[in-house]
Amino acid sequence: MFIAVAVNWHLVWTRIVNPNGIFAHALWVTIYISIVAQILGIALGLLAALMRMSSFRPFRFISGLYVLLFRGTPVLVQIMIFYLMIPGRSLNLLLFHPPETIAAGILALGINEGAYMREIFRAGIDSIDRGQMEAAKSLGMRYGMAMRRIVLPQAARVIVPPLGNEFNNMMKTSSLVTIIGVYELFTDAQTFQSNTFSRDIAPFIAVAFWYLVLTSIWSFIQAMIERKLAVSEHGDEISLRERAVAIWTEGGGMVRSAWPWRARA
Amino acid sequence: MRKRTIFALLGAMLVAVLVIGATTGCGSKKSNQIKIQIYPADSNAAMALQADKVDAYFADATPVLYYMKKNPGKFEIAGKQIAAAPEGIATRKGDPLGAKLKQAIAELYANGTMQKILSKWGLSQFALSNPPKTTPIAKASGGTITFCSDTTYPPMESLVNGKAVGADVDIANAAANLLGEKAQIISTGFDVIIPALTGNKCDAIISALTDTAERAKHVNFADYVNVGMLLMVKKGNPAHISDLASLGGKTVAVEAATTEKAALDAENKVLAKGGK
């Protein structure tokens, strides 16, 4: 197969080191949408996970229906539905009024994310021995307190790695909001590319680089959180550097001998 | 750093992001600039006005008049037709097909087929006033000419039950027929339609493509209609739009990579120079 690649590397470089003014805005919109949507997703996911484990049947039903609907339909369709559902130009949230396109994007991505987060939370909570909850209760803790103080902190260690993956995914999926007219990273690249009238893929290589920067920064933050969460596993911790480079190592970075500098520990 | 410090820092970063986003309305500043909402398909841009998401929808006169007719009493046209310019069938530079299509268009005007097609779709006013002169056509032997077309642009081209229909589709069929060939329409995104042609994904573009100097650097044009741009607004013109200059501070929906988008960018530069 012959693929003609005509890349204007000078343009790639220019778009990376000297992007135009509107680029900063596009980058900011991408970051903002991903972060807020992820927060919404975590909140909804936790709520749905707790509802799923409730003894009250309608709660379990609602939680199941939520996952069925939002995990079973394309997020692109959901974005369009939310966009058309919100009337007017901005969403009235009393304190502030986000443009409705961005609000629709956040809602769709966040609610979709919540459906996936529910499964992650459920797996995390399930991984904690039932005895922990029973022991907490026998100490006189109520359900909520036992969840907050005993179960969730331990479950966090199981929850954070897939949560980080989900957020990584979220930053990339947020490019779908271009369909409802949000000016974000992908729209920026697409607009620039269409002005060249050529098959030059330079703007897209540049935008891919920026997404890579975002996901790399997050990977580092995630490694930091995971390390802090692992302090209770005395003697078994691995260094931040090892976590950060985990994707390069066989056995996901958990193989000590793979890294000579581990010797100092 | 202790665990608590790290989480407090991360939390503070989150709060900062939320607060900045909330207070700046996600970066949308109040200014005299036109807020351009770019949509990947023209139908999405038209939909944005129908859903009252934008102050105006800016497109060629052809779809604007079509949407006006389809939704009587809902919309109106703001101001006059802007910058009427020829639209043409585009072909690759150096491809003999370009000259053949030019001949075919001249023949379609001479034998009245073009007028019939345009009148069928209610577009008679956009016919060329000076159609090109006819020259003898050498018929080919029943091949297929593939046309890239952004089929989200009624009445020029749109998909009905999965089939491309519209004035451009009829013109493509008639022109190919004159050349002794068949026409095949390939749905293509408008923002990549010229790269699609130069990348050999089709033989020609028929997609209400305005013949601009910028585009003519990359492809050859065989012009067949003359169309301007129109601003469509909600009935009663609530945003008081009369021309491009009156769009300052307003939100306008356009399709990506169109001449309308370029016109709005140019107007924004004028507005920026003019100050407040």
Interface residues (C-beta under 8 A of the other chain):
Chain A: A4 H25 W28 V29 I31 Y32 I35 V36 I39 Y83 L84 P87 G88 R89 S90 L95 F96 H97 P98 P99 E100 T101 I102 T178 I179 I180 G181 Y183 T187 Q190 T191 Q193 S194 N195 F197 S198 R199 I221 M224 I225 K228 L229 V231
Chain B: K3 I6 F7 L10 L14 V17 L18 G21 A22 T23 G25 C26 G27 S28 Q37 I38 Y39 P40 N44 A45 M47 A48 A51 D52 K53 V54 D191 V192 I194 P195 T198 G199 E214 R215 K217 H218 T251 A253 A256 A257 K261
